[in-house]
């Protein structure tokens, strides 16, 4: 049977329609392919342009670096002034400014000190360490610089600033209603005791700290009396000075930024007092001349009732003490006072013995350049060993390890000693005044480092009667 005309026409049209779709799909595929090719070409061009830009930037930097190295003069001669002396150094202009600081190491008046180099225009070169010398001093063949010491101005002659000028040492007593002062007259070798009726001093107590400084007693911190006998600790920030020659001269000083108790103080000639501990890591410094009290640095640990000592007027040591929880610390921290920004570090030392659960009183043994740490206890049962701290290198920063060892002594400290340091009163003797209740006591140490105790039974008669 044949196919009818209408059916045939339908099939032809359907085939033509399918064919049209196939051709349309092929055209679309070609268009997509061309678009992909264009996109790839565009991406390739972008990558090429990016690389070209990078190469251009790199070339610019290289040219700039090359121009930078081609200075007017190949080297510059520097005249470096340090107080009364002048030194000359010739350095390549392509060297960094930091190389100048390496050179001045040999000109330093104080070892392990921090210095800056200052231009005639008062520019500090420490801010330009990574710059080329030629870029900082263009078109100059000769330059003058001054060396500026950046650390604390501390005396190299403790004897002149402290031993000779100090004739009185004071200690506050808190058990008699008003504050009483026990005063040791070093030349006459006797004590006097005075009652001070002054409301400014009534806030201080056994948790306060004090230190002697050229016939002046400084006292600060303590616990507020409002909280006495409770579990609440409310420390105070007050700071006061008392003239030991004129006990009516009592001056309030700027308050500490950190309220403290159980802290330590030390005088560093000619004019600085450091305040350390008291449930805080923050160390404060008082400038006696400027009457200025300010934060100085921060310790690694809270170190209450620690023992302080300054070696060679440059390295401040903090020994042992106890933590905020009352546990005794078994380590040492030190700080270089010759730096503008002072930082504390834990001391690495060889320990032939260890710190014990007691307080220590420091005394420098000049004959052997060792520091003796006398163990102190509140009663006659002082079975703790005194210690010898052997400092290597002479400046407190030697390459050799310091050594902590036992120091044999027949006499024991059996009193509380808040100041924790023997005061040198001449070339031969250093003295310590412990905190006592009914009798005045004096410990002394001579050149042989033998500890001697002397009691003055009548020194407190005035207040006991």
C-alpha positions in Angstrom: 0.0 0.0 0.0 1.4 3.5 -0.8 1.8 6.4 1.7 -0.7 9.2 1.4 0.5 12.6 0.3 -0.4 14.4 3.5 1.5 11.9 5.7 4.5 12.1 3.4 4.6 15.9 3.6 4.5 15.7 7.4 7.5 13.4 7.5 9.4 15.6 5.2 8.7 18.7 7.3 9.6 16.8 10.5 13.0 15.8 9.0 13.6 19.3 7.9 12.8 20.6 11.3 15.2 18.1 13.0 17.9 19.0 10.4 17.4 22.7 11.3 17.8 21.9 15.0 21.0 20.0 14.3 22.4 22.9 12.3 21.4 25.4 15.0 23.1 23.3 17.6 26.3 23.1 15.5 26.2 26.9 15.1 25.8 27.4 18.8 28.7 25.0 19.5 30.8 27.0 17.1 29.8 30.2 18.8 30.6 28.8 22.3 33.9 27.5 21.0 34.8 31.0 19.6 33.7 32.6 23.0 36.0 30.1 24.9 38.8 30.9 22.6 38.3 34.6 23.1 38.1 34.2 26.9 41.3 32.1 26.9 43.0 34.7 24.7 41.8 37.5 27.1 43.0 35.6 30.1 46.3 35.0 28.4 46.6 38.7 27.6 45.8 39.6 31.2 48.5 37.2 32.5 50.9 38.6 30.1 50.0 42.2 31.1 50.3 41.2 34.8 53.8 39.7 34.2 54.8 42.7 32.2 53.7 44.9 35.1 55.6 42.7 37.6 58.7 42.9 35.4 58.4 46.6 35.0 58.1 47.0 38.8 61.0 44.7 39.4 63.1 46.6 36.9 62.1 49.9 38.6 63.2 48.6 42.0 66.5 47.3 40.5 67.1 50.7 38.9 66.2 52.5 42.1 68.5 50.2 44.1 71.3 50.8 41.5 70.7 54.6 41.8 70.7 54.3 45.5 74.2 52.6 45.5 75.7 55.3 43.3 76.2 58.0 46.0 78.2 61.2 45.5 81.0 59.9 47.7 82.0 56.2 48.1 82.7 56.7 51.8 82.1 59.2 54.7 84.4 60.1 57.6 82.5 60.4 60.9 83.8 62.4 63.9 82.2 60.8 66.9 82.1 62.8 70.2 81.7 61.0 73.6 82.0 63.5 76.4 85.7 64.7 76.4 86.9 62.4 73.6 86.6 62.4 69.8 87.0 59.4 67.5 87.2 59.2 63.7 85.7 56.4 61.6 85.5 56.1 57.8 82.6 54.0 56.5 81.3 53.1 53.1 78.2 55.0 52.1 76.6 51.7 51.0 76.8 50.4 54.6 73.7 50.5 56.9 73.4 53.0 59.7 73.4 50.0 62.1 77.1 49.5 61.2 77.9 52.8 63.0 76.4 51.4 66.2 78.6 48.3 65.9 81.7 50.6 65.6 81.0 52.6 68.7 81.0 49.6 70.9 84.7 50.2 71.5 84.1 53.8 72.5 81.5 53.2 75.2 82.3 54.7 78.6 80.0 52.1 80.2 80.0 48.5 79.2 76.7 46.8 78.2 75.2 50.3 77.8 72.7 51.7 75.3 73.8 54.7 73.3 72.3 56.7 70.5 74.1 58.7 67.8 72.9 62.3 67.4 73.5 64.5 64.4 74.0 68.3 64.5 70.4 68.6 63.5 69.4 66.6 66.6 68.3 63.6 64.6 68.6 60.3 66.5 70.2 57.6 64.2 68.7 54.7 66.2 65.5 55.4 64.2 67.3 54.8 60.8 69.2 51.6 61.5 68.1 49.9 58.2 68.8 52.8 55.9 72.0 53.3 53.9 74.5 55.8 55.3 74.6 57.5 51.9 70.9 58.0 51.8 70.9 59.6 55.3 73.9 61.8 54.5 73.7 62.6 50.8 76.4 64.8 49.3 78.5 64.8 52.6 82.0 63.5 52.9 82.4 64.4 56.6 79.8 64.2 59.4 80.0 65.0 63.1 78.0 62.8 65.6 77.5 62.8 69.3 77.2 59.7 71.5 74.2 60.0 73.8 74.0 57.6 76.8 70.4 56.3 77.0 70.3 54.6 80.4 69.8 56.0 84.0 72.4 58.5 85.1 73.8 56.5 88.0 76.9 57.2 90.0 80.1 55.3 89.5 81.3 56.3 93.0 78.8 54.9 95.5 81.3 55.9 98.3 81.0 59.6 97.5 77.3 59.6 97.0 76.2 57.3 99.8 78.8 56.1 102.3 80.4 59.5 103.0 77.3 61.7 102.9 75.1 59.3 105.0 75.5 59.7 108.7 72.1 58.6 109.9 70.1 55.4 109.2 66.4 55.2 110.2 63.9 52.5 110.9 60.1 53.0 111.5 58.5 51.2 114.5 54.7 50.6 114.3 53.8 49.1 117.7 53.5 52.1 119.9 50.4 54.0 118.8 52.2 56.7 116.9 55.1 55.9 114.5 58.4 55.9 116.3 61.8 56.2 114.5 64.8 54.3 115.6 67.9 56.2 114.3 71.4 54.9 114.1 74.2 57.4 114.3 77.0 55.8 112.4 80.0 57.9 113.5 79.0 57.8 117.2 77.8 54.2 116.9 74.7 54.5 119.0 70.9 54.7 118.6 68.3 57.3 119.5 64.5 56.8 119.3 61.9 59.5 118.6 58.1 59.4 118.7 56.6 61.2 115.7 53.0 62.5 116.2 52.0 63.1 112.7 48.7 62.0 111.1 50.5 61.6 107.7 52.3 58.6 109.1 49.5 56.8 110.9 48.4 55.0 107.6 51.7 53.0 107.5 52.1 49.6 109.1 54.2 46.4 109.1 53.2 45.7 105.5 54.7 49.0 104.4 58.2 49.2 102.9 61.0 51.7 103.5 64.5 52.5 102.5 67.3 54.9 103.6 68.8 57.4 101.3 71.4 60.1 102.3 69.9 60.9 105.8 66.3 60.7 104.5 63.9 57.8 105.2 61.4 56.9 102.4 58.3 54.8 103.3 55.4 53.7 101.1 52.5 51.3 100.6 51.0 49.0 103.2 47.6 47.7 104.1 44.6 50.0 104.8 43.6 49.8 108.5 39.9 49.5 107.5 40.5 46.0 106.4 42.8 44.9 109.1 41.9 41.4 110.4 39.7 40.6 107.5 40.3 38.5 104.3 39.9 41.6 102.1 43.2 43.1 101.1 43.1 46.9 100.5 46.6 48.1 99.8 47.6 51.8 99.8 49.6 53.9 97.3 50.9 56.5 99.7 54.6 57.6 99.6 56.3 59.8 102.2 59.8 61.1 103.0 61.1 61.9 106.5 64.2 64.0 107.0 66.2 62.2 109.7 68.0 65.5 110.7 64.7 67.3 111.0 61.9 65.0 112.0 59.3 67.8 111.6 60.1 67.8 107.9 57.7 65.2 106.6 56.6 65.5 102.9 54.0 63.6 101.0 55.3 62.5 97.6 53.4 61.5 94.4 51.3 58.4 95.0 52.3 55.1 93.5 50.3 54.0 90.4 50.1 50.5 91.9 48.9 50.1 95.5 51.4 47.7 97.3 52.2 45.8 100.4 54.9 43.2 101.1 57.1 45.0 98.6 60.8 46.0 98.5 62.6 49.2 97.9 66.2 50.1 97.1 68.1 53.4 96.8 70.5 53.6 93.8 72.9 56.6 94.0 72.8 59.3 93.3 69.0 59.9 93.0 66.8 56.8 92.2 64.6 54.6 94.3 63.2 51.4 92.8 59.9 49.9 94.2 59.4 46.2 93.4 56.8 43.6 94.3 53.6 44.0 96.3 51.2 41.7 94.4 52.2 43.3 91.1 54.8 42.8 88.4 55.0 46.5 87.7 58.3 48.2 88.8 58.1 51.9 89.7 61.0 54.4 89.9 61.3 57.6 91.9 63.6 60.4 90.8 64.6 62.1 94.0 65.7 65.4 92.3 62.6 65.7 90.1 60.2 64.4 92.8 58.8 62.2 90.0 57.4 58.7 90.5 56.6 56.7 87.4 56.3 53.1 86.1 59.7 51.8 84.9 59.4 48.2 83.8 57.7 44.9 84.4 59.0 41.7 86.0 58.4 38.2 84.8 56.9 37.1 88.1 55.1 38.7 91.1 58.0 38.8 93.6 57.0 39.9 97.1 59.5 40.6 99.8 62.4 39.9 97.4 66.0 40.8 98.1 67.4 43.6 96.0 71.0 44.4 95.1 72.7 46.6 92.4 76.0 45.4 90.9 78.5 48.0 89.6 75.8 50.6 89.5 74.3 48.9 86.4 72.6 45.5 87.0 69.7 45.4 89.4 69.1 41.9 90.9 66.0 40.6 92.6 66.5 37.4 94.5 63.8 34.9 95.6 60.9 36.4 97.5 57.4 34.8 97.5 54.6 34.7 95.0 51.0 36.1 95.4 49.9 32.7 96.8 52.7 32.8 99.4 55.0 30.2 97.8 58.7 31.0 98.0 60.4 31.6 94.7 63.5 29.7 93.8 64.9 31.9 91.1 66.5 35.3 90.3 65.7 38.2 87.9 67.9 41.0 86.7 67.6 44.2 84.8 70.2 46.3 83.0 69.8 49.9 84.2 71.9 51.2 81.4 69.1 50.7 78.8 66.5 53.4 78.0 63.8 50.7 78.0 64.6 48.4 80.9 63.6 44.7 80.7 63.8 42.0 83.3 65.1 38.5 82.5 65.4 35.3 84.5 69.0 34.7 85.5 70.6 31.5 84.3 73.0 30.2 86.9 74.6 27.0 88.1 72.9 26.0 91.4 75.1 24.0 93.7 72.3 24.7 96.2 68.8 26.2 96.1 66.9 29.0 97.7 65.0 28.0 100.8 61.8 29.1 102.4 63.2 32.1 104.1 64.2 35.7 103.4 67.7 36.8 102.5 69.8 39.9 103.3 72.3 41.0 100.7 75.9 42.1 101.4 78.7 42.5 98.8 81.9 40.7 99.6 84.5 43.1 98.0 87.4 40.8 98.6 86.1 38.1 96.3 83.5 40.1 94.2 80.8 37.8 95.5 77.4 38.7 96.8 76.5 37.0 100.2 72.9 36.4 100.9 72.4 35.9 104.7 69.4 33.7 105.5 67.1 35.5 107.9 64.4 34.0 110.2 62.0 35.4 112.8 63.2 33.2 115.7 66.2 31.5 117.1 65.4 28.3 115.1 67.2 29.6 112.0 68.5 26.5 110.4 68.6 27.9 106.9 71.9 28.2 105.0 73.3 31.5 103.9 74.2 31.6 100.2 77.0 32.9 98.1 76.2 34.2 94.6 79.3 34.3 92.4 78.8 36.8 89.6 80.8 36.1 86.5 82.1 38.7 84.1 82.3 41.5 86.6 79.4 43.4 85.0 76.6 41.0 85.6 76.4 40.1 82.0 79.4 37.8 81.6 79.3 34.8 79.2 80.0 32.4 82.1 77.2 31.2 84.3 76.8 32.7 87.7 77.0 30.2 90.6 74.8 29.9 93.7 76.5 28.0 96.5 76.3 27.6 100.3 78.1 30.2 102.4 79.3 28.9 105.8 78.8 31.3 108.7 78.6 30.8 112.4 76.2 33.6 113.2 72.6 33.5 112.1 70.1 36.4 111.5 67.2 35.8 113.9 65.2 39.0 113.3 62.9 40.4 110.6 64.9 42.7 108.4 62.5 44.6 106.1 65.2 46.6 104.2 67.1 43.4 103.3 70.4 45.1 102.6 73.5 45.8 104.6 74.4 49.5 104.3 78.1 50.3 103.7 79.0 53.0 106.2 82.8 53.0 105.4 85.4 50.9 103.6 85.5 48.3 106.3 82.0 47.9 107.7 78.4 47.5 106.5 75.4 47.5 109.0 71.9 46.3 109.1 69.1 47.3 111.5 66.5 44.6 112.0 62.9 45.2 113.1 62.7 44.6 116.8 60.1 45.3 119.5 61.8 45.8 122.9 65.5 46.2 122.1 67.5 47.9 119.4 69.8 45.5 117.5 72.6 46.1 115.1 74.2 43.5 112.8 77.5 44.4 111.2 79.8 42.8 108.6 83.5 43.5 108.1 85.9 42.8 105.3 86.1 39.1 106.4 82.3 38.9 106.1 81.9 37.6 109.6 78.4 38.5 111.0 78.4 40.2 114.4 75.3 41.1 116.5 75.2 43.9 119.1 72.2 44.8 121.3 71.5 48.3 122.6 69.3 47.7 125.6 68.5 51.3 126.5 67.8 52.6 123.0 64.0 52.2 123.2 63.8 53.3 126.9 62.1 56.6 125.8 59.1 54.9 124.2 58.9 51.9 126.6 58.6 54.1 129.6 
